[in-house]
Amino acid sequence: MKRYKCKACGYIYDPEVGEPRTNTPPGTPFEDLPNNWHCPKCGAGINRFVPIN
């Protein structure tokens, strides 16, 4: 699964880890996040994320 980086603050969403601050369980692909999901670090919307290797 691909990781995604927030263009606003540099936070990296790792699907293998998930994100406890937004109640996102481990194993949740970025593509499956709800449209209202936001960066837990800066609050940027999901559209501010880009895939990284």
C-alpha distances in whole Angstrom, upper triangle without the diagonal:
4,7,10,13,17,19,22,21,19,17,13,11,8,7,7,11,11,15,18,20,19,19,15,14,11,9,9,6,8,10,11,13,17,19,21,18,19,18,20,21,23,23,21,20,17,18,19,15,14,10,11,10
4,7,10,13,16,19,18,15,14,10,9,7,7,9,12,12,15,18,20,19,19,16,15,13,11,11,8,8,10,12,13,17,18,20,17,17,16,18,19,21,21,19,18,15,16,16,12,10,7,7,7
4,7,10,13,16,15,12,10,7,6,5,6,9,10,10,12,16,17,16,17,14,15,12,11,11,9,8,11,13,13,16,17,18,15,15,13,15,16,17,18,16,16,13,14,13,10,9,6,6,7
4,7,9,12,12,9,8,6,5,7,9,12,12,12,12,16,16,15,17,14,16,14,14,12,10,7,10,13,12,15,15,16,13,12,11,13,14,15,15,13,12,10,11,10,6,5,4,6,8
4,6,9,8,6,6,4,6,9,12,14,14,13,13,17,16,16,18,16,18,17,17,15,13,11,13,16,14,17,16,17,14,12,10,12,11,12,13,11,12,10,11,8,5,5,6,7,10
4,5,6,5,5,6,8,11,14,17,16,15,14,17,16,15,18,16,19,18,19,17,15,12,14,16,14,16,15,15,12,10,7,10,9,9,10,8,9,8,9,6,4,7,9,10,14
4,6,6,8,10,12,15,17,20,20,18,17,21,19,18,22,20,23,22,22,20,18,15,17,19,17,18,17,17,15,12,10,13,12,10,12,9,10,10,9,6,6,7,10,11,15
4,6,8,11,13,17,19,22,21,19,18,20,18,18,21,20,23,23,24,22,20,17,19,21,18,19,17,17,15,11,9,12,10,8,9,7,10,11,11,7,8,10,14,15,18
4,6,9,12,15,18,20,19,18,16,18,16,17,20,19,22,22,23,21,20,17,20,22,19,20,19,18,16,12,9,10,8,7,9,8,12,13,13,10,10,12,14,14,18
4,6,10,12,16,18,17,16,15,18,17,17,20,19,21,20,21,20,18,16,19,21,18,20,19,19,16,13,10,11,9,9,12,11,13,13,14,10,9,10,12,11,14
4,7,10,13,15,13,13,11,14,13,14,16,15,17,16,18,17,16,13,17,18,16,18,18,17,14,11,7,8,7,8,10,10,12,12,14,11,9,11,12,12,14
4,6,10,12,11,10,10,14,13,14,16,14,15,14,15,14,13,11,14,16,14,17,17,17,14,12,9,10,10,12,13,12,13,12,14,12,9,9,9,9,11
4,6,9,8,7,7,11,12,11,13,10,12,11,11,10,9,8,11,12,11,14,15,15,11,11,8,9,11,13,13,12,13,11,13,12,9,10,9,10,12
4,5,5,6,8,12,13,13,14,11,11,9,9,9,8,8,12,13,12,16,17,18,14,14,12,13,14,16,17,16,16,14,16,15,12,12,10,10,11
4,5,5,8,11,14,13,12,9,8,6,5,5,5,6,10,10,10,14,16,17,14,14,13,14,16,18,18,18,17,14,17,17,13,14,12,12,13
4,6,9,12,15,15,14,11,9,5,5,7,8,10,13,13,13,17,19,20,17,18,16,16,18,21,21,21,20,18,20,20,17,17,14,14,14
4,7,9,12,12,11,9,7,5,7,8,10,11,15,14,14,17,19,19,16,16,15,14,15,19,19,19,19,17,20,20,17,17,16,16,16
4,7,9,9,8,5,5,4,6,6,8,9,13,11,10,13,16,16,12,13,12,11,14,17,16,17,17,14,18,18,15,16,15,16,17
4,6,6,6,5,6,7,10,9,11,11,14,13,11,13,15,14,11,11,10,8,11,14,13,15,15,14,17,17,15,17,17,17,19
4,5,5,6,7,9,12,12,14,14,17,16,13,15,17,16,13,13,12,9,12,15,15,17,17,16,20,20,18,20,20,21,22
4,6,8,10,12,15,14,16,15,18,17,14,15,16,14,11,10,10,6,9,12,12,14,15,15,19,18,17,20,21,21,23
4,5,9,11,14,12,14,13,15,14,10,11,13,11,8,8,9,7,10,12,11,13,13,13,16,17,16,19,19,21,23
4,6,10,12,11,14,14,16,13,11,12,14,13,10,11,12,10,14,16,15,17,16,15,19,20,18,21,21,22,24
4,7,9,7,10,10,12,10,8,10,13,12,9,11,12,11,14,16,15,16,15,14,17,18,16,18,18,19,21
4,6,6,10,11,14,11,10,13,16,16,13,15,15,14,17,20,19,20,19,17,20,21,19,20,19,20,21
4,6,9,11,14,12,12,15,18,18,15,16,16,15,18,21,20,21,20,18,21,21,18,19,18,18,19
4,6,9,11,10,11,14,18,19,16,17,17,17,20,22,22,22,20,18,20,21,18,18,16,17,17
4,6,8,7,7,11,14,15,12,14,15,15,18,20,19,19,17,14,17,18,15,16,15,16,17
4,5,5,7,11,13,15,13,14,15,16,19,20,19,18,16,13,15,16,13,13,12,13,14
4,5,5,9,10,12,10,11,12,14,16,17,16,15,13,9,11,12,10,10,9,12,14
4,6,8,9,12,11,13,14,17,19,20,18,16,14,10,11,13,11,12,11,14,16
4,6,9,11,10,13,15,16,20,20,18,17,14,11,13,16,14,15,14,17,18
4,7,8,6,9,11,13,16,17,15,14,11,8,11,13,12,14,14,17,19
4,5,5,9,12,14,17,17,14,14,11,9,11,14,13,16,17,20,22
4,6,8,12,14,17,16,13,12,8,7,9,12,12,15,16,20,23
4,6,10,12,15,14,11,10,7,7,10,12,13,16,18,21,24
4,7,9,12,12,9,9,7,6,10,11,11,14,16,19,21
4,6,9,8,5,5,5,6,9,9,10,13,15,18,21
4,5,6,5,5,6,7,10,9,9,12,14,16,19
4,6,6,8,10,11,14,13,12,15,17,18,21
4,6,8,11,12,15,13,13,16,17,18,21
4,6,9,11,13,11,12,15,18,19,22
4,6,9,11,10,12,15,18,19,23
4,7,8,6,8,12,15,17,21
4,5,6,8,12,14,17,21
4,5,6,9,12,15,18
4,6,8,11,14,18
4,7,10,13,17
4,7,9,13
4,7,10
4,7
4
